Amino acid sequence: MQPADPRDDDLLDDLEDLARGFATESSPRLERMGLGYFRRRDEALGPTEVDDAIHVLDQEERDGLLKIQRRTVFRAGLAGALSAGLAAGAELWAHPLEADRPVAFWAIVLGVTAVAAVAEIAFLYWDALRAVHAMARVAGVPLFGDVSGRQQGVALSLVRAALELPDPPENPYGINPLREVSPLLLAAAALLYKAKIALTGFLIKALIRRAMGRVLVRAWLVLVAIPVTAVWNAVVAWRVLRQARIRAMGPSAAQALVDALGPLEAASVDCARRAVASAAVRSAALHPNLAALIGALPTGAADGPPLDDPRAFLARLQGAPAESQRVALRVLAFAAVVDGVLTRGERALLAAAGEACGRPLSAAGLRTVRGHLTGGRALTPERLDEAFGA
């Protein structure tokens, strides 16, 4: 029997910190409802069949995930079209009342719209949860059963993906992902996100009014919400399921990468942990896969500047030994793509890190790395080297 790795205890402690309060009263209601739904589905369907490497998908698993994704996207678009169609139909039907009985007109229009919208949102949430849970089973990802909190951490991240809930910035690693983001920018982004559908509909209506003048404009403006809502729902559903697939594969892919890197010197550990923290800061979010990656790395005391200071990371990387630079670049390339979104800040960080190590960033190589991850294929250290022209 092999001796226990001291990293395991530290990792379990971190996972327990991340998992704490899953089903407590302090957890958001939607999170608790989603986790409860996942648990009931697991109990009804029985144990998940786990294969040898859940972060690598075979062709049968890819086909199964694609089928779930296509059907869910279609249902989301259909739900949006039905909801918008009911609202449009109510407005057209009640139109004769608008001039003489405006109160009755608006009561009918707003009443039907509100009921349709609530039903649409409820269906979309339920269907997204059902689809994400099905994807986890197809990919062989167990969500419950262990005592460490590892599986429940994956389950919670999938619930947040399905319900489009933000990942909390709090974490046991001392990383502040919002370190470089202004509060004003955060507020503006939140408002824009909330107004996305209304803004899209407004712009399309403005184009129709300009193109058609007043001929049949009312009917067109009412009915235009149907395709707009359907397309928007389909796009959102596609993004949700893509993110869920990435979250399901990410933790095991992160552990596989750390295992493939082998034993690391203290300098390499420090550079690797700073690489992950800097990627979180530049993406302005500690994605669950990033948390899994830094949790899988050996622990080490962060001497000097804070762990989440990208400028300190780049300065330390420039003077690091060649092996530490190689490890840091591999980990950084993985960290930049492991959430499925490559931001401008992450690209700049990758380019600066490559320049510090004398290895320029390769756009084509980075696309290859990202494609391998999102496609469920293995990401070896050698494959990650392609991000920097190796």
Summary of the structure (lengths in Angstrom):
residues: 390
radius of gyration: 24.1
end to end distance: 38.6
largest distance: 85.6
contacts: 1238
relative contact order: 0.11
helix: 72%
strand: 0%
